Amino acid sequence: MSLLHDRLAPRIVEEDGSFRTRMLGISAGMKDVIALGRGDPDFHTPAHIVQAAKDALDANQHHYTGPTGLPPLRAAIAADMKKYHGLDYTPDEIVVTAGAQEAIMLTMLGLCAPGDEILITSPRFTTYDTAAHLCGGVPVPVPTFEKDDFALDPAEIETRITPRSRMFVLTSPNNPTGAVTPPAAIRAIAELAVRHDILIIADEIYARMIYAPNEHLSIATLPGMKERTITLGGVSKTYAMTGWRLGWLAGPADFVAKVTEPRHTLSINACTISQFAALAALTGPQEPIEAMIADYKARRDWLMPALDRLGFTYGHPGGAFYIYTNVSSSGLPAPEFCERLLRETGVMLFPGTMFGDTSTDYIRISYLQPLPVIEEAVRRIEGFLKRTRAAA
Ligand SMILES: Cc1ncc(COP(=O)(O)O)c(C=O)c1O
């Protein structure tokens, strides 16, 4: 142990990233890997967005911006939230951040005090756990189940509410399940949030990716909810812009004014060039985005019957680009399934245990490869299953 390791502050919790590191280490030494693990679109950022960044550089637009972001970008984010989700935010209610990831941390810094319980839709994007831990908070998973296609049941929230409950993290569509919380459940959550005086973090990073007949309802559009909700979003997923690091949070102007100082402390401002790119993304043509979403849907529609043929069950995903798949029929616990599948076939998938799942039945498939590559991945999984089941 180094001296610095010995002196780590108590807020630094032991996050176990060893499984992910091992998987990435194994895949780095292999040829012909099919990566269906990370939530990073295979599409490239559309050309007009990349061009806007180049133009910004040529115009010497590479200085600091104000800590909450470029005014035209904040106006474009407000217009986007209104157009697609009916949300009423003004530019001074928006903070542009380095990805939704920084918006999550900033929200926790702003709202989570030591001992606060943070209820989180689960299985989950575990950044919420880490951000809560760093603020002294206690993550409280709210489970969802395959039998419900992993749709959230408001009763599961209510039974976990205690006098320490401070916030509920509503991620819809959810990562890793792709589950969309139905509008009726969103209304029930709003009602219980008011009744128990719970704040809401509405993570809407996947909210443009909804497959009919599923519907997205932004909770902050409901009566009395805007004042107790922080809505998070970003361009990473919708516009295939993960590496640009550009997201946002939206909340009441006096809250935004108060978190501007910690926001300045974290990184002063989101990358200026990326802000110009995001402006082009939000205000430019949406056809490339619609084409990507249509492609994700085609992959999902192909993959579900293919999983049926493999003997795997799953929650029917209503959005995003994930299928949360039950691999218990393989006879292997999910972490072992994923590691052996990678070593023996080159297909990389992540186990549900990486998303806070206490069950070892599930894997997350990110369908972020072209369809012919996904077909090849399924052929490899089929061969792997035949060999494993024959050996059992
Ligand atoms: C639910 C959820 N929220 C936030 C993020 C962070 O996204 P960003 O790239 O904008 O930081 C992710 C990324 O996977 C996510 O799945």
The ligand as a MOL file (V3000), in Angstrom:
LIG
                    3D

  0  0  0     0  0            999 V3000
M  V30 BEGIN CTAB
M  V30 COUNTS 16 16 0 0 0
M  V30 BEGIN ATOM
M  V30 1 C -28.6750 6.3040 -17.4000 0
M  V30 2 C -27.4420 7.0400 -17.7940 0
M  V30 3 N -27.2720 8.3010 -17.3380 0
M  V30 4 C -26.1760 9.0020 -17.6660 0
M  V30 5 C -25.1890 8.4560 -18.4640 0
M  V30 6 C -23.9520 9.2910 -18.7480 0
M  V30 7 O -23.9740 9.7740 -20.0600 0
M  V30 8 P -22.9740 10.8830 -20.5800 0
M  V30 9 O -22.1890 10.2600 -21.6950 0
M  V30 10 O -23.8440 12.0130 -21.0590 0
M  V30 11 O -22.1010 11.3150 -19.4610 0
M  V30 12 C -25.3140 7.1570 -18.9520 0
M  V30 13 C -24.2390 6.5290 -19.7820 0
M  V30 14 O -24.2180 5.3400 -20.0370 0
M  V30 15 C -26.4810 6.4270 -18.6200 0
M  V30 16 O -26.6840 5.1780 -19.0540 0
M  V30 END ATOM
M  V30 BEGIN BOND
M  V30 1 1 1 2
M  V30 2 1 2 3
M  V30 3 2 2 15
M  V30 4 2 3 4
M  V30 5 1 4 5
M  V30 6 1 5 6
M  V30 7 2 5 12
M  V30 8 1 6 7
M  V30 9 1 7 8
M  V30 10 2 8 9
M  V30 11 1 8 10
M  V30 12 1 8 11
M  V30 13 1 12 13
M  V30 14 1 12 15
M  V30 15 2 13 14
M  V30 16 1 15 16
M  V30 END BOND
M  V30 END CTAB
M  END
